[in-house]
Amino acid sequence: MPLWGLAAWSPYKKMEIFLEHIVLIAVLTLTGLAILFGAILGAASVKFKVEGDPLVEQIDTLLPQTQCGQCGYPGCKPYATAIADGKADINRCPPGGHATIQSLADLLGVEVKPLDAEHGVEAEVKTVAYIREDECIGCTKCIQACPVDAILGAAKLMHTVVVSECTGCDLCVEPCPVDCIDMLPVEQPLSEWSWNLPPSTREVLGNMKAGDLIGSDRSDSSSGKGDRAA
């Protein structure tokens, strides 16, 4: 029906045509609004984009991503932010241990420090959680405690650990009311094996006090005098 003859139609005819095309009109209206609001949001996201701190990202990359909270922060990213802001030291990560401290010191150009014992000790071997499934009562407390969602299960059903996702933070052990979670050592693959190198000369000298060498020289010279006197 031609639209140029719309003015000559009666009001009832116009209403009939409008009702016939109301769905099409609604779809076109919503599509136009979606395109308009999408363009506005896209422009706003570009104009008001918040740039992340590249130093925080670099520090966060070096951390072990266990999200264990032993450093005193709720996760690795907040700890990285605190280090970048100068609010936290680099030696508060027991899961990362000496290797992480060394990497952070190299990145930031600061002195290597021993691990802060107040935040824990470095584990000799990497461990993962293991649930003795026949003893599990399905309380879900370990699921709630896991910071990386590495435990599968539901209320009153058996739980299990996704080993590839477990970071070994052991935060799930304490909440378990039936003590059915063990931390088991993980065999180190050949691709991750490396020599345990002795400390460098710089590290040895950096940990020595000024009087160490002098004291040893004096003791040697005094013993020598005693031998000559004898």
C-alpha positions in Angstrom: 0.0 0.0 0.0 1.7 3.3 -1.1 2.6 5.7 1.7 2.0 8.9 -0.3 -1.7 8.3 0.0 -1.5 8.1 3.8 -2.9 11.7 4.2 -6.1 10.7 2.4 -6.9 7.7 4.6 -9.3 7.8 7.5 -8.0 7.7 11.1 -9.2 4.2 11.4 -7.2 3.1 8.4 -4.1 4.9 9.7 -4.5 3.1 13.1 -4.8 -0.2 11.3 -1.6 0.3 9.3 0.2 1.4 12.5 -0.9 -1.7 14.4 0.2 -3.9 11.5 3.7 -2.4 11.6 4.1 -1.8 15.4 6.5 -4.7 15.8 8.7 -3.5 13.1 8.6 0.0 14.5 9.5 -1.3 18.0 12.4 -3.3 16.7 13.8 -0.4 14.7 13.5 1.9 17.7 15.3 -0.5 20.0 18.0 -1.1 17.5 18.6 2.6 17.1 18.7 3.1 20.8 21.2 0.2 21.2 23.5 1.7 18.5 23.3 5.1 20.1 24.0 4.0 23.7 26.8 1.6 22.4 28.5 4.5 20.7 28.2 6.6 23.8 29.7 3.9 26.1 32.4 3.1 23.6 33.5 6.8 23.4 33.4 7.1 27.2 35.5 4.0 27.7 38.2 5.4 25.4 38.1 8.9 26.9 38.0 7.9 30.5 40.2 4.8 30.3 42.3 4.2 33.5 45.8 3.2 32.7 47.3 0.6 34.9 50.7 1.0 36.6 53.2 -1.0 34.5 55.4 -1.5 37.5 52.6 -3.2 39.4 52.0 -5.5 36.5 55.7 -6.5 36.4 55.8 -7.1 40.1 52.6 -9.1 40.0 54.1 -11.3 37.2 57.0 -12.3 39.5 54.8 -13.3 42.4 53.7 -16.9 42.6 49.9 -16.1 42.4 49.0 -18.4 45.3 46.6 -15.7 46.6 47.4 -17.1 50.1 47.4 -13.8 52.0 50.5 -14.7 54.0 52.1 -11.4 53.0 49.3 -9.5 54.9 47.4 -8.6 51.7 44.3 -10.3 50.3 46.2 -11.4 47.1 49.2 -11.1 45.0 48.0 -8.0 43.1 47.3 -6.0 46.2 50.8 -7.0 47.5 52.3 -5.9 44.2 50.6 -2.6 44.4 51.9 -2.1 48.0 55.4 -2.9 46.9 55.2 -0.4 44.0 53.9 2.3 46.4 56.7 1.6 48.9 54.2 0.4 51.5 55.5 -3.2 51.7 58.9 -4.9 51.6 59.8 -7.5 49.0 60.5 -10.3 51.5 57.0 -11.1 52.7 56.1 -13.9 50.3 56.9 -17.4 51.7 55.5 -19.3 48.7 57.8 -17.4 46.4 60.8 -17.7 48.8 64.3 -16.5 48.0 63.9 -16.8 44.2 61.0 -14.3 44.2 62.8 -12.0 46.6 65.9 -12.1 44.2 63.7 -11.4 41.2 61.9 -8.5 42.9 65.3 -7.0 44.0 66.6 -7.2 40.5 63.5 -5.6 39.1 63.4 -2.7 41.6 67.2 -2.3 42.0 67.1 -2.8 45.8 69.1 -5.0 48.2 68.2 -8.7 48.6 66.7 -9.4 52.1 66.1 -12.6 53.9 62.5 -13.9 54.1 60.5 -12.2 56.9 59.8 -15.0 59.3 56.8 -13.3 60.7 55.0 -14.1 57.4 56.0 -17.8 57.3 58.8 -20.0 56.1 59.7 -21.2 52.6 58.5 -24.7 51.9 61.3 -27.1 50.9 59.0 -28.7 48.2 55.9 -27.6 46.5 52.7 -29.1 47.8 49.0 -29.4 46.7 45.9 -30.2 48.6 44.4 -33.7 48.5 40.9 -34.5 49.9 40.3 -37.9 51.3 37.0 -38.3 49.5 35.6 -41.2 51.5 35.8 -39.0 54.7 34.5 -35.8 53.1 31.1 -34.7 54.4 30.4 -32.1 51.8 30.4 -29.0 54.1 31.8 -26.7 51.3 34.0 -24.9 53.8 37.1 -25.7 51.9 35.5 -24.4 48.7 34.7 -21.1 50.4 38.3 -20.9 51.7 40.1 -21.6 48.3 41.2 -18.3 46.8 41.6 -19.8 43.3 38.5 -22.0 43.0 40.6 -25.2 42.7 38.1 -27.3 44.7 35.0 -28.9 43.0 31.9 -30.1 44.9 28.5 -29.1 46.3 26.8 -29.2 49.6 26.5 -32.7 51.1 28.4 -34.1 48.1 32.0 -35.3 47.7 34.6 -32.6 47.1 37.8 -33.0 45.0 40.8 -30.8 44.2 41.8 -29.8 40.7 45.6 -30.4 41.1 46.5 -28.3 38.1 44.8 -25.3 39.6 45.9 -25.8 43.3 48.6 -23.3 44.4 49.4 -25.1 47.7 48.4 -22.2 49.9 46.9 -24.7 52.5 44.1 -22.2 53.3 41.6 -25.1 52.9 43.1 -27.3 55.6 42.1 -25.4 58.8 38.4 -24.9 57.9 37.8 -28.6 57.3 35.8 -29.9 60.3 36.7 -33.5 59.8 40.4 -33.0 59.0 40.3 -34.9 55.7 42.6 -32.6 53.7 46.3 -33.4 53.3 49.1 -31.3 51.7 51.1 -33.7 49.6 54.4 -32.9 47.9 54.4 -32.5 44.1 57.1 -34.2 42.0 59.2 -31.6 40.2 59.3 -32.2 36.4 62.5 -32.2 34.6 61.5 -29.0 32.8 61.5 -27.1 36.2 64.6 -28.8 37.7 67.6 -26.6 38.3 70.9 -26.6 40.1 70.9 -25.2 43.6 73.8 -22.8 43.1 75.9 -21.6 46.0 75.5 -18.0 47.1 77.5 -15.5 45.0 80.6 -13.6 46.4 78.5 -10.4 46.6 75.9 -12.1 48.7 78.5 -13.6 51.0 80.3 -10.3 51.5 77.0 -8.5 51.8 76.0 -10.6 54.8 79.3 -10.2 56.5 80.0 -7.5 59.1 83.0 -5.2 59.0 84.6 -6.9 62.0 84.4 -10.5 60.7 87.5 -10.5 58.6 89.4 -8.3 61.1 88.5 -10.6 63.9 89.7 -13.7 62.0 93.0 -12.0 61.2 93.6 -11.1 64.8 92.8 -14.6 65.9 95.2 -16.0 63.4 98.0 -13.5 64.3 97.6 -14.1 68.0 97.7 -17.9 67.5 100.8 -17.4 65.4 102.5 -15.4 68.1 101.6 -18.1 70.6 103.2 -20.7 68.4 106.4 -18.7 68.0 106.6 -18.1 71.7 106.2 -21.8 72.4 
